[in-house]
Amino acid sequence: MNTVAWVLQVVLAVVFLLHGLAFTVAYSALAKRRQERRGAMSPPLPPAFRQFIGVAELAAAFGLIVPPALHILSWLAPLAAAGLVPVMVGAAILHARSSEFPALAVSVVLCGLAAVTLFLRWQVVPL
């Protein structure tokens, strides 16, 4: 089970590192490409809130991998996974209200993976 937990942590860390970077550093290019692809976009998030989400995702990506890998403050890994659950619930609600069903499905899957990682690292194979 430890291997499963590590694989989930790495997958979540990569996904949220990339998405966090996209939300904090490269958002204008991402928004431009998305608008070209779809035409009219759903209402954008306020810039400060988008940046907050991006920073939270970057912190979670860091917290999922670095502390347990270094064996320093390893209890941060389940807390990072716990922090991702409400972020993904919010993302699922946002995508559902905008009728973005593929993004909704991704949000629900990532929320489930974060919840499973939280359970594994908190109860089954703590670090």
C-alpha positions as CSV (number, residue, x, y, z in Angstrom):
1,M,0.0,0.0,0.0
2,N,2.9,2.3,0.6
3,T,3.8,2.1,-3.1
4,V,0.2,2.9,-4.1
5,A,0.3,5.9,-1.8
6,W,3.6,7.1,-3.3
7,V,2.3,6.7,-6.8
8,L,-0.8,8.7,-6.0
9,Q,1.3,11.4,-4.3
10,V,3.5,11.8,-7.3
11,V,0.6,11.9,-9.8
12,L,-1.2,14.5,-7.7
13,A,2.0,16.5,-7.2
14,V,2.7,16.6,-11.0
15,V,-0.8,17.6,-11.9
16,F,-1.1,20.3,-9.3
17,L,2.4,21.6,-9.9
18,L,1.6,22.1,-13.6
19,H,-1.9,23.5,-12.9
20,G,-0.5,25.8,-10.2
21,L,2.2,27.1,-12.5
22,A,-0.5,27.7,-15.2
23,F,-2.6,29.6,-12.7
24,T,0.2,31.8,-11.3
25,V,2.7,32.2,-14.1
26,A,1.3,31.5,-17.5
27,Y,-2.4,32.3,-17.1
28,S,-2.7,34.9,-19.9
29,A,-1.4,32.4,-22.5
30,L,-3.7,29.7,-21.1
31,A,-6.7,32.0,-21.2
32,K,-5.9,33.2,-24.7
33,R,-5.6,29.6,-26.0
34,R,-8.8,28.6,-24.2
35,Q,-10.7,31.5,-25.7
36,E,-9.5,30.7,-29.2
37,R,-10.6,27.1,-28.8
38,R,-14.0,27.8,-27.4
39,G,-15.0,31.2,-28.4
40,A,-17.0,32.7,-25.5
41,M,-15.5,31.8,-22.2
42,S,-17.2,31.2,-18.9
43,P,-16.8,34.1,-16.5
44,P,-13.2,34.2,-15.3
45,L,-12.2,33.9,-11.7
46,P,-11.1,37.1,-10.0
47,P,-7.3,37.4,-10.5
48,A,-6.5,37.4,-6.8
49,F,-8.6,34.3,-6.2
50,R,-7.0,32.6,-9.2
51,Q,-3.5,33.4,-7.9
52,F,-4.5,32.1,-4.4
53,I,-5.7,28.8,-5.9
54,G,-2.5,28.6,-7.9
55,V,-0.3,29.2,-4.9
56,A,-2.4,26.7,-2.8
57,E,-1.9,24.0,-5.6
58,L,1.9,24.7,-5.7
59,A,2.1,24.4,-1.9
60,A,0.2,21.1,-2.0
61,A,2.4,19.7,-4.8
62,F,5.5,20.6,-2.6
63,G,3.8,19.2,0.6
64,L,2.9,15.9,-1.1
65,I,6.5,15.1,-2.1
66,V,9.3,17.0,-0.4
67,P,8.6,16.5,3.4
68,P,8.0,12.7,3.2
69,A,10.9,12.3,0.8
70,L,13.3,14.1,3.2
71,H,11.7,12.5,6.3
72,I,11.2,16.0,7.7
73,L,7.7,17.0,8.8
74,S,6.2,14.0,7.0
75,W,2.8,14.7,8.5
76,L,2.5,17.5,5.9
77,A,1.7,15.0,3.1
78,P,-1.8,14.0,4.4
79,L,-2.5,17.7,5.2
80,A,-1.6,18.6,1.6
81,A,-3.9,16.0,0.3
82,A,-6.6,17.2,2.7
83,G,-6.2,20.8,1.4
84,L,-6.7,19.6,-2.1
85,V,-10.1,18.1,-1.4
86,P,-12.0,21.4,-0.9
87,V,-10.1,23.0,-3.8
88,M,-11.3,20.2,-6.1
89,V,-14.8,20.3,-4.7
90,G,-14.9,24.0,-5.5
91,A,-13.4,23.3,-9.0
92,A,-16.1,20.7,-9.6
93,I,-18.9,23.1,-8.6
94,L,-17.4,25.8,-10.8
95,H,-17.2,23.5,-13.8
96,A,-20.6,22.1,-13.2
97,R,-22.2,25.6,-13.1
98,S,-20.4,26.4,-16.4
99,S,-21.5,23.2,-18.0
100,E,-17.8,22.2,-18.6
101,F,-18.4,18.4,-18.2
102,P,-15.0,17.1,-19.2
103,A,-13.3,19.5,-16.7
104,L,-15.9,18.5,-14.2
105,A,-15.0,14.8,-14.6
106,V,-11.3,15.6,-14.2
107,S,-12.1,17.6,-11.0
108,V,-14.1,14.8,-9.5
109,V,-11.4,12.2,-10.3
110,L,-8.6,14.4,-8.8
111,C,-10.8,15.0,-5.7
112,G,-11.2,11.3,-5.3
113,L,-7.5,10.7,-5.7
114,A,-6.7,13.3,-3.1
115,A,-9.2,11.8,-0.7
116,V,-7.8,8.3,-1.2
117,T,-4.3,9.7,-0.7
118,L,-5.4,11.4,2.5
119,F,-7.0,8.2,3.8
120,L,-3.9,6.1,2.9
121,R,-1.4,8.5,4.5
122,W,-3.6,9.2,7.5
123,Q,-4.9,5.8,8.4
124,V,-3.4,2.9,6.4
125,V,0.3,3.7,5.8
126,P,1.3,6.8,7.7
127,L,4.7,8.3,7.1
